[in-house]
Amino acid sequence: MLEAVFAFANIVAKAQDCANNEREAAMALDFGYFTLSDNRYKDNPRSAESFIKDIYAEALWAEAVGMNSAWIGEHHFNLLGVNASPLAILAQIAGATKRIRLAPAVTLLPVHHPLHVAEEWATLDLLSGGRVDFAAGRGYDRLEYGPFQASFEDSAELFAEGLEVVWRAWTETGKWSHKGRFFQFDDIEVRPKPAQSPLRPYVACFSRPSMELAARNDWNIIYAPFAAAMVYGSLADAVRVYRETCEGTHKRPARRAMCSYFIHIASTPQEEAYGRESLIRYFHDALIAAFPSSSGEKVPPTYKYFVEIVNLLRDMRPEKLTSKSILVGPPGKIIEDLKTVEAAGIAEVILYFNYGAKPHALVKEQMQRFMQEVAPAFEGPHTKLSLRAAE
């Protein structure tokens, strides 16, 4: 069955690729698959190793059912997630697919040398035919920094300088040098270059400094709606401020804005309760322990906003969850919520189906239901793909 789906999808691959090449200017809403590989739950029978294989299969299924992209998170030491190498899994996905875009969600840049990051992701972009959407962030877990001997206290400055190095590695011609606080080198030339010219980064944005970094450097941006609501008031306000900063302060058009969402399609009150309770389980079991908190831990100034997020999540109850954090309910309700997201100026929504230890079969069913029952309400490349072969 899966082979038949891929065969049908390949018929429209050329048209899909053309749409992707014009994606910055398109007035459409794309959808992607997103996971952080959370697997830290009490009495969890699922091993990290089996979950990695599930994620790989779900990413292939994302292409089969017509999704635009696969966004795979990076986390270390079985903390916020069990997948430590989005590059490795996306390289495998690249070889098994034809059109789906390939993205880390996100590269934890401060624990890597940026020259190595630039070389590796340029290679994947080249060999995949320009299908990489590179995204980077600085994370929020001190425990992921320590073993790599990276400075959590300096994470904001380390991230900004590292992404500057990555960008220069992809855009400089000939040999170049860098003299920064964290990285110094002379007369190097980074090869290969990405297939995309340029391969424009996405900055994961939980705070105003991250937004300003993206706007200042003419980079794309990706938001978490619950964080955008806390920092700016709403997702729409976050996109508006980004655009105003690009156009007003830097005198150039804003780049592409995306967001991520937890999602659970529910046809009954019991199914909706399951989707909400799974998210609360994720917050409590897999997330809160890794966040900076007000429990006496010394929090760097650039992470002060996370204290408020953690305290809010700690007291969160299923009935309090809103469309600022999760898309949950019947297809019509989810379409209504996504229309608001579309109106905010978001170009693509990446959807977190497999949070909270949901079974693999249920995740695949949810992905297919979304593309059959929700996605057709929106214009985008997915409208060119028939789902009949997936039924």
N, C-alpha and C positions, 0 to 999 in steps of 0.2 A: 504493500500500500504506500509506504513512504517513498519508494522509488518512483511510483507513478506521480506522486505529488511533486517531487523534484523535477521530473520530466516536464510536467505541465508548467511549473514555475520558470523553467529555463526558456520557454517559448517567449516569455515577456521580459527576460533578463535584460535584453538590450535596451528596451524602453525604460526599464527600471533604472539602469545605469545612467541613462540620459537625464532622468528626473533627478537622480542623486547629484549629478554634476551641476544642476541648476538650483540646488536645494536652498541656497542662501536667499534667493530672490522669490522662491515659490510661496504662494499664499495657500498653504495646506497644512494639515495636521498629520504627522507621521506617528507611528507607534513602534516601540521596541520592547524587547525582553530585558529584564534587569534582575540581578541577584547580587547579594553580598555574601552568600554561602553561609548564613548563620546556622549553626548546628550545636550550640551549647545549651542543651536543655536537660533538665532532671529526668533520669530514667529514659534517656533517648536511645532507642535500639539502632538507630541509623549511624553507621560509621562515617567518618570524614571521607574515606576512600570511596565508599559507595555513593555518597552525595556528589562528589566531583564527577562521577560518571553520569549521574542523573542530570547535573547541570549541562554537561556536554550534550546529552540527548535532548534536553529542553531547548538548547540553542539551535540544534538542527531542526527541531520541530517549529521553532520560531520562523525560520525561513520557509518551511513547508506550508505553514498556514498564512503566510503573507506579511509577516512583520518586517519592518525596515532595518532593524538593528538588534545586536546582542551586546549587552553591557555587563561585563563580568567584574566583580569587585576584587580588591586585593586586601587581604588581612593575614596576620601572622600569629603563630603560636596558639591556635585554637581559641582565639579571643572573640572578636566580632565576626569572624568567619573562618572557614577552613581552606579556602583557596588562596594560596600565597603567590600564584603566578598567573595573572590574567593573560600575559603574553603567551605562555605555553599553551593554555587551553584555546585561546583565540587563533593561534597558528594552526592547531589541529582542526578547529572549526573552519578556518579559511580553506584548507585543503579538501574539506568535505562539502563545501557549499559553493554557490555561484554568484550570489548577489547581495546577501545580507551584509550590512556594515558591521565592523568589528571594533569594539571599544572597551577600554578598561573603565571600571566604575569605582574608584578611579585609581590611577597610579599614585601610590604613596611616595611622592617625589623626594621628600627630605631624607628617606632612608636609603636612597640610591644615589650613585654618581650620575649627574645629568648627562654627561657625554655618553655613558653606556646606555642610558635610556634613549637618547636620541638615535644612536646607532641601531638599536634593536627594533624600535618602532618604525624607523625609516625602512628597515629591511622587510618588516611585515607589510607595510604599505606598498612597497615595490612589488613583492611577490603576490600580493592579493589583488593587484590591479587597481590600487588606490581606494581600498575599502575601509581604511582605518579612520575612526573618529577618536583622536587622542584626547584624553581628559586626565587632569591631574589635580590633586588636592594635598592638604597637609595632615588629614586625619584628625583624630581627637583622643588617641589612647597613648598615654605615656609609656605603657608596658610594651607597645610595639616599637618604640624608639630605643629603649635602653639596650637591648641585646645587639643592636646595630651600631651602638655608640654614636647615635645622632642626638642632637640637642633639642629636646622638647621645648625648652624655654625660648629657643631661637627659631622655632619652627616657621613663623611667618616670614622672617627675613631669609631663612634658608630656602623656603619654598619659592619666594619671589626671585631670588638669584638663580636657583636651579632651573626654573622655567625660562628665564631669560637665556640661559646657556643652551637649553634644548632648542628654543626658537632660533637662536643664532646658528646653531649647528645645521638646521634645516634650510636657512635662508642666506647665509653668507656664501659668497663665491670666492674660491681660492682659499689661501691660508688666513687665519685670524688668531687673535690672542684675547685673553680675558684676565683681568686683574680685579678680583672681587674680594669680599670679606671671607668667603668660604671656599672659593675655587680660584685657582690661578694656573694658567698655562700659556705657552707661547707658540705661535706659528704652527697651528694644526689645521688640517683639512679633514672634515668628517664626511665619509662615504660609507654606504651609498646615500644618495639623496632620496627623499620620499617620491613616490609617483605623483602625488598631489603637490601642486605648486601654487600656494603654499599648503602644507599640512597645518591648518590653523588650530591651535589648542582650544579645548574647553576648560574653563576654570570652575571647579566645584565651589559654589558660593554659599556659605553659611553666615557671612558677615559683610559689613560695608568695605573693610579693607580688601577682601577678595573681589568684590564687585568693582572697586576702583582699580585694582590691578588689571582686571580683564578689560575695562574701558580704556585705560591708559595705553595698553599695548595692542589694542585693536584685535582682541581675542573674543571667542565665543564664551557663553556662560551657561551654567546649568545649576538650577535651584532645587532644593528640597522645600516643598510648599509649606510645611509646618514651620521650618526655620524662617522662611521668607515672611510668613505672617507675623512671627514674633519680632523680627528685626524691622520690617517695613510697614506692617499693618495688613498686607495681603500679598498674594503672588502678583497680582496686577500692579500694585505699587512698586514691588521689587523690579519688575520689568521696566516700568516707567522710569524709575530712578536710573537704572542702567542706561536706558536710551537717552535720557536727558544729560547724563554725564558724558556719554559718547558724543552727542550732537552739540551740546552747549559748551562743555569744557574743552573737548578735544577736536571739535569741528569736523567730525566725520560720522557717517551713519553707524548705527549699532550693528553688531554682528548677531549671529543666531542665538536665540534663547531657548533653552530646554528645561524640563523639570522631570522629576521622578515621582512615582506614586505607588503606595501599597494598594492592592486591588483584590477584591473578592466579589464575584458575581453571585448573587443570591436570589433564588426564586421563592424562598419561604422565610418566615421569621427565624426558624431554627438555623437555616444556612447563613443568614445574616449574623446571627449571634456567634456562630462558629468563626466567621471571618473577623469579627471584632475581637473575640476572645483570643484568637491566634495572634493578633497584633499586640494585645496587651501582654501576652506571654513573651513575644519577641522583645518588647520594651523591657520587661522585668528580668527575664532570664539571660538574654543575649546582649543587651545594649547598655543598660544603666550602669552596671559595674565597671564598664570601660570608660565612662564619661568623667571628666572633671566634675567635682561636686562641691557642695558647701560643707562637707563632713570634716573639714580640717585640713584637707590636702591643699598644698600650695599650688595655686592655679596661675599660670602666666597671664599677664594682662590681655594678651590677644585671645584668650579663651574664656574671659569673664562671662561672655554671653552664654556659654554652655552651661554655666551654673544654673541659670534660669530654666534652660531647656530640661536639664536633668531633674530639677525639682518639680517641674510640670509633669514630666513623664512618670515620675515616681508615684504621683497621686492620681494618675490617669485611670479612668474606669471605662469599660466598653461603651456604655451609653453616652459618654462624653466625647467620643471620637466623632469628628466632623470631616467634611470634604477638604479641610485644611491639611489633613494627614492621610486619609484613606478614601478610596472610591469603593463604596460597598452598597449593595442593594440590587434590585432588578436592573436589566439593561437600560430601561428608560431613564431611571434615576442616574445611572452612570453617564449616559449620553448628556443629560442635562448639566451635570457637573463639568463634563469635559467641554461643553460649549462655553462655559465661563472661562475655562483654562485657555481655550482657543482665542476668545475675545481679549484675553490679557496680553496676547502677542507671543504665546509659546508656539514654537514650530514643531516640536516633537515631545511626546510623553513616553518615558520609559517606565514599564510596568513591573512591579515587584509582586509576582504571583506566588513564589515559593517561600515566603516568610513563615515563621512560626512552626516549622517542622511539618508542613503540609505534605501528604503523600504525593509521590511522583505522578501517579496516574491522575490524581485530582488536578495537579498543576497543569498537565497537558490538556485536560478537559477544559479547564478555565481559559487557557490560552486560545483554544479553538473556538469556544463560545464567544470570547471577546471579538475575535476577527469576523465571526459570522453575524453576531447580534448587535455589536456596538460600533465597530470600525466603519461599516458601510454608511453610517450617518455623517461621515466626514470625508471631505475631499483629500486625496493623497495618492501616492503611488500604489498603495494597497488596493485601490479601486480597480486597477488593471488586472488584478489576479483573481481568478475564479477559485472558490473554495470547494467546488463540487468534488474534486479529486481527493480531498481530505476527508470526505464524509464516509 
